[in-house]
């Protein structure tokens, strides 16, 4: 199912998959950045401690 943008572009079928893929990719990137920012925020607030990855 496509969103509002893709429904608006339905009369020009060629860009619909490109736009849909771009929106999905942007959402995945946004979630990745949000998780990193959230982790850093918790670290700065002292809620979690930094992990020592030195085996």
C-alpha positions as CSV (number, residue, x, y, z in Angstrom):
1,X,0.0,0.0,0.0
2,X,1.4,3.4,-1.0
3,X,1.1,6.6,0.9
4,X,-0.3,10.0,0.0
5,X,2.7,11.0,-2.2
6,X,2.5,7.8,-4.2
7,X,-1.3,8.1,-4.5
8,X,-0.9,11.6,-5.9
9,X,1.7,10.4,-8.5
10,X,-0.4,7.3,-9.6
11,X,-1.2,8.9,-12.9
12,X,2.5,8.9,-13.7
13,X,3.4,5.3,-12.8
14,X,7.1,5.4,-13.4
15,X,8.3,7.4,-10.3
16,X,6.0,5.6,-7.8
17,X,8.4,2.7,-6.9
18,X,11.3,5.1,-6.8
19,X,9.5,7.5,-4.4
20,X,8.2,4.6,-2.3
21,X,11.7,3.1,-2.0
22,X,13.2,6.5,-1.1
23,X,10.6,7.0,1.6
24,X,11.2,3.6,3.1
25,X,15.0,4.1,3.0
26,X,14.7,7.4,4.7
27,X,12.6,5.9,7.4
28,X,15.2,3.2,8.1
29,X,18.0,5.7,8.2
30,X,15.9,7.9,10.5
31,X,15.3,5.0,12.9
32,X,19.1,4.1,12.9
33,X,20.0,7.7,13.8
34,X,17.3,7.8,16.5
35,X,18.6,4.7,18.2
36,X,22.2,6.1,18.2
37,X,21.0,9.5,19.5
38,X,18.8,7.8,22.2
39,X,21.7,5.6,23.4
40,X,24.0,8.6,23.6
41,X,21.3,10.6,25.5
42,X,21.0,7.8,28.0
43,X,24.7,7.6,28.4
44,X,24.9,11.4,29.0
45,X,22.1,11.2,31.6
46,X,23.9,8.4,33.4
47,X,21.1,5.9,32.8
48,X,23.5,3.4,31.2
49,X,27.3,3.1,31.4
50,X,29.5,2.9,28.4
51,X,30.6,-0.6,27.5
52,X,34.2,-1.6,27.5
53,X,34.7,-3.5,24.3
54,X,38.3,-4.6,25.0
55,X,37.5,-8.3,25.2
